[in-house]
Amino acid sequence: MARTVRDANLETRTARSRLLSRKKPYYRVIDQGCHLGYYKGARAASWSSRYFVGGGRYVEMTLGLADDATDADGIKVLSFSQAQAKAREWFAEQARGAAGAEKVGKYTVKDALTDYQEWLDVERPDRSLQVKRDMRCRIKALIEPEFGKTDVSKLTTRAIRRWHLKLATSLPRMRSRSGAPIRYRDNSNDPEAERKRRHSANRVLTVLKAALNHAWRERRVPNDDAWRRVRPFREVDAARIRYLTDAESVRLVNACSSDFRKLVQAALLTGGRYGELISARASDFDERAGCLLIRRSKSGKPRRIVLTEEGIEFFSQVCAGRSPEELALLRHDGKAWNQSHQIRRLKDACSAARIEPAVSFHILRHTYASRLAMKGTPLAVIAEQLGHADTRMVEKHYAHLAPSYVAETVRANFGRLGIIETENVVSLSGEVHALIGPPQ
C-alpha cells in the first residue's frame, strides 16, 4: 500500500480551519501529474482529485465531503488520509485507461450501457434477437434520455430513486413508428395498473444497475455506492396468472379466421411463444419422435417440445406437402406472419368468443402450462417444455394449480359444516348461469 503523503495545511481539521475560503481548491501533489484538492467554500468543504492527461489539460473528480464539521465515515465524508486513498484508486484507474487506449475523462452512463451491451454480446452470444431488441428499446426510451450524458461518478442515489419512481407512476408507452409522437396507454380501468408499472420499472432498473455494476467491476468508476443503495419495489412480481378454461379455448379457436386458427391451436397444444411458432419450419416437426424443435428460444438455446397425440395429429396436417425448410404456419396468402400480426386478430376473436377481458397471445402459453399443472405434471417437466432453465418461474406461477397433498387432506377431513344455503345458481364449464325456478 502506498504511504500517505503528509501536508501540514490539509491533514488535520485544525490546520484546515486556518485556511481562507476561496473559489479554487488547495492542491497537494500525490504523484507526478496527480493532485489531491481541498475546496473550502463559505458553507462546506470537499475533497477532489485531478489527473494530468497532457496538453495542459486535467480531468477532475469530486471524492466527497471533508470531515471539517462531521466525523468521517469513509463513504461520503472523508478524512485527509481516506480522501488520498480514494484519489489513488482513481489515479490508477485513469492510468490503466490511458495505457489501454480507453476513454479517459468523463465516463457517461451511455458509455457504460454501450460497454455492457458489447460485453454481453461476447459473454452471452446465445441471447435471442428479441432479448437484445427489448434491452435496446428500454435503454433508448427510458434510460438514456434521463442519464445518458451524466458522468457515472456524478450519479446520486436520490436521482436514481426519483427516476425509478417516475417510471412507476407514469403511463405505459404504446408502440409507435420511428419518429412518430409517443403515445400512452390509458390504464385507469386496470386494477393491477400500479403493480404492473412498478414491475416494469424494476426491470428497467435492473438493466441500468447491471450496466453500472459492469463499469464498476471494470474499474471505470471508483465505487458503486450511488446505485447499490437503490432497491427495487417489493412484492410486485406476484401477478395473477390468467388462463383459459377448456370451454373458452374451444370458443376462441372457433372464433378465429382459418389461418390464424392454426396459430392459436399450435400455441394451445405446445405452449410455444408467438415468435417461436411463426418461425417453426416443417422439418422442425418430427412425427416419429412426436416432438417439435424450437431452434432458437428466448434464452437463445434450442429445445424440443413433446407433443400429445392431438398435437402430433395437428402438425402432421399443417406440415403435409410442405418442403422441409418451408414455414409450418403461414397466412392465408402464403406469406409469413410478422411481429404484432396477432394482436388485433386475437382481440377480435376474443370479442366474438365472449372472452372478457381479451387475452394476449402469451395467455395461450399460460393456458398450456396451467393445464399441465392441474393434471399433476411435475413442475420440472413443465419447465422443460416451456424452455425455462429451472423450476423457479414455474413454481411461482403454476405451483398453486398442482394437486396438493395438504389441500386434499384438508378437504377430505374437514367435511361440511352445513352453514351455507343452497342457491339456484350453478357454474357450467366456468360460466355462471342463473336457473330460474317457479316463484316462491
N, C-alpha and C positions, 0 to 999 in steps of 0.2 A: 504494500500500500504506500502511495506517495506521501511524503511528510507534509504536514500543514505549514504553509508559508505564514510567517509572523508579520504583523503590521500593528505598530503601536497606536495608530489612529483609528483602526477599524475593529480590532479583535475583542474589545470589551464595550459594554453599554456606556460606561463612564467616559471612555475616550470618544465614542461617537457623539455623546451628548454635547461635547465641546465644539463639534463641527457646525459650520453655518449651513442653513438651508439654501439650496441653490437648484437651478434647473438641470445642470449636468451632474452625472454621478461622479463620485470619487472612485478612481480606479486603482487596483493593485495588480501588478504583473504576477501571474501564476506560472507562466511558461512563455517561451517565445511566441508572440502573436496571440496569447491567451490572457485575458484580463477578467478579474472579478470586480464588479461595480457595486457601489453602495450609493443609493439615491436617497437623499434626505429632503423631503418636502415639508410644507408648512404643517401638515396634519399626520403624515405617515412616512415610514421609511421602508425601503425594499432592497433586495439583492438582485443583481442582474449579471449576465456574462456576455462577453463579446469575443468573436474569433476572427482573426485576420484571414481574408480569402484572396488577397492580392489586389493590386491596382488602387491602393489606398482605401479599399472597402472592407467593412466588417459586417458580419452577421451577428445579431444580438438575440438574447432570450431572457425573459424575466424568470427568476428562480423561485421567488417567494417573498414574503414579508420579513423584515428584520425583527429580531426579538427585543427591540428597544422598550416596548411597553408591555409585551406579553411574553410569557415563557415559551421557549422553542418547543415545537412538537415534532420536528423533523420532516414535516409534510408541507404545511402552509406557512408556518412560522419557523425561521431558520436562524441558528446562531452563526457566527463567523465561520467556524470550522465545518458546520453542516452545509452552509452555502458554498464553501470551497470544494467540498467533496462532490456536491451535486454539479457544480460547474465543471469539475474534472471529467465526470461522466459525459457531459455534453461535449466537451472539447474532444474527447476520444471518439465520440460518435461522428463529429464533423470531420475529424482526421481520416476515419475509415471511409466516410463518404467521398472525400476528396481523392483518396488513394484508389477507390474502386470506380472512379469516374461517375459516381452517382450524383444526384442533385444535392447541392449544398446550399443551405439558406432556408428560406421559407418552405416548409413541407406541409402542403394543404391537405384537407380531408379528401379532396378529389384525387390527389396524388396517392393517398393511402388506399382509396377504393380501387383505383386503377392497378396498383401493385398487388392488391389482394386478388382481384379477378385474374390477373396474369398468373399468380401463384396457383390458384385453383385450377387453371387450365393445364398446368404441368402436373400437379399433385393428384387431381381428380379428372383425368381425361375421359372417364366413363360417364360424366354427367350428361344428362339428356339436353337437347336443344331447348326444350320447354323450361327446364330449371334455369338454364343460363339466361333465357329471354326474360323470365319472371324477375330474376335478380337485377338485370339491366334496367327493366322498367321501374322497379322500386327505387333504384339508385337515381335514375334520371329524373323521375317525377317527384320524389319525396325527400331525398337526402341532399342531393347536390344543390337544389335551389336554396336550401337553408344553410348548409355548412360547406358547400363546395370550395369557396375561396378562403375559408377560415384556416389559419395555421393550426395544425393539430396541437401544438404546445400551448395555444391560447384557448383551447376548448375549456369550458367550465361545466361543472355538474349542473348548475342552475339552468344554463342554456339548453343542455340536452334534455333535462326534465321538462322544461317548458315546451320544447318541440315535441317530445313524446306525448304530452298531454294534449297538445294541439292536434296531433294526428288522431287521437282517440275521440276528440269531441267534434271534429269536422265531418261534413257529409262525405259519404263514399263517392269516389270518382267513377264516372262511366267511361267505357271505352269510346274513343273518338279517333277520327282520322288525323294523321300528322298535320300539324299546322292549324287544325280546327280549334275553335274555342272549347275550353274544358267544360264538361257537363257533369252535374252531380245528381246522384240518385236520391229521391225522397224516401227516407226510411221512417217517417213519422208513424206509419201503421205497423211497424215491425216491433213486437215486444222484446225481441232479442237484439235490437239495434246496438245498444250500449256494449253488450258483451262482444258482439261481432267487431265493432270498431276498436275496442281495446285489444282483442285478439290480433287484429290486423296491425295495430300499432306495435305490438310486441314483435311481430315478425319483421317489421322494418327495423326496429331497434336491434334485433339480433344481427341483421346484415351490417349495420353501422358498427356495432361493437366487435364483430368478427374482423372487420377490416382494420379497426383501430388496434385490436389486440395483435394482429399480424404485424402492424407497423411497430408496436412496442417490442415484440419478440425479435424483430429485425434491428432493434435499437435505433430506430429512426426518431423516436420520441423518448424523453428521459423517464417518464413514468406513466402509469395507466390510471392514476387516481381519479381523474375527472369523470370517466365513463364507468369505471368499476363500481362507483357508488350509486349508479342509476340502476334501479331494479325494475323488471317488467311488472305489469299488472298481474295480480294474483287471481287464480280461480276463474280464468276466462276461457279455458280450453274445453271445459265440460259441456260441449254442445249436445242438445237433444237430437239423436240421430233419427232422421225421417226415413221411413222405408215403406214400400207399397205392400199392401196385402195381396194375396193371390187374385182376389176378385178385381182389385184395382189394376193389377198387372195385365189381366186379360182385357179389361176395358180400354186400357191405354194402347195396347197392341192393336186392338180392333179399330181404334180411332185414328191411327197413323196412316199416312199415304203408303202406297205399296213399297216404294224404295226405302223410305225412312223406317217402315215397319221392320225391315230386316235388320237395320242398325239397332233398333230398340230390342228386338229379340236376341240379338247377339250379346248385348250388354246384360240382359237379364239372365242369360244362360252361361256367361263367363265371368262377369264382374270386371270386365276389361274397361279401361278408360277410353274416352272418345278418341283421343289421338292414337291409342294403340290399335283400336279396331279399324279405323279408317285407313291405316297403313298396312294392315294384315294382307298378305298375299295368298293365293290359292295353295302354293307349295307349303305354307306355314301350317296348314291343316294336315295332320297325319291320321288318316282313318284307321289304320291298323292299331296304332298306339292309343287312339282315342284322345288326342290332345291337340291344342292349338299353341303354336310357338309365337311368343311375343318377342320380336327380335331386339327391340330397344324399349325398355320400360322407363318410367320416370327417373329411376335411380341410375339409368344408363346400362343396366345389366339385362341380359335376356332371361326369360323364364318360360315354362310350359304350363299351360292351364289344362288340367284334366277335365274332360268333357263327360257329361252324363249321356245316357242313350239318346235323350231328346236333343242334346247339344250336337252329338255325332250326326244324327239324322238331319239337323238343320244345316250344318256346314257341308254335309255331303250334297245337299240340294243346291246351296248357293255357289259351291265351287265346281259343280258339274259342268264340263265343257270349257272350263277356263284354262288358259295356259299357266304354267307354274308361276311365272312372275307377274301375272295379272292380279290386280287388286280383287280381293274376295267380295268386298261390299262396295257397290257403285251406285251412283244416282241413276234415275230412270233414263237419262240421256247418255249414259255410258261414261260420264266424267267422274272424277274423284270427288269425294267430299272434302271440303276445306274447313279451315278453322271458323268456328261460330255458325256454320250452316245448321247446326242442331238447335240453336236457341229458340228461334221463332217457331220452327216446326213442332218442337216439344211443347211449347206454350200453347199452341193451337190445339194440339192433341189432348192436352190436359183439360182444356176448356170443353172440348167435345166429349171427353170421358167423364166429366163432372168430378175431376180431382182438384180439390182446393185445400190449401194454396197449391199453385202449379209447382211441379218439382223440376229440378235441374237434371241434366244427364248424369251427373255424379250420384244422384239418389238411386239410380238403377244399379250402380255398383254397391251401394249400401244395402239395397234390397237383396242382392245376391248373397252378400256376406251375412246379413241378418237371417236369411232363410237357412243357411248352413248352420249358424249358431243355434237356432231354435230346434234344429233337427238333431242336436247333440254332437255335431262335428267338432273334434278337438281344435282348440284355438290355434295351435301350431300349424295345422293343415290349412286353416283359413288364411293365416298369414302367408303361407307359401303360395296359395292360389292367387292372393292379391298382390304378391310381389314385395311384401314387407320384409325387412332384414330380420326382425324378431317379432315377438308377440305383443309388444308394448302397446302399439296403436290398436291392435285387435282387442286386447283386454280392456282398453279404455272405452271403446265404442260398442263392443258386442258381448262382453262377458256377462252383462246382466240379462241377456236374452237366452243364454245357455241353460239347460236343465241344471238345477242346483239341488244338491243333497239337503242343504239347510232348508230351502223353500219347500221341497217335497215333504220333509219331515214335519215342518210346522203345519202345513196344510192337512197332512194325514192325521196328526194327533190333536190339533186344537178343536176340530169339529165345528158345529154351528151353535151359536147362542140363541137363535130364534128371535132376534130383536129387529129384523128387517122385514117390513111389509112388502109383499109381492105386488109389483105394479104391472100394468098392461103395456109395458114397453120391453122389447127384446132386441138383441143385436143379431143381425143376419149378415154373415160374411163381412163383418167390420162396418156395417152400415146400420143406423138406427131407424126402425120403422115403428110407427105407432099403430097399435092394434085397437081398432075402435069396436067396442062391445056395446051391448044394449044399455040404455040409460038405467042408472040405479034408482 
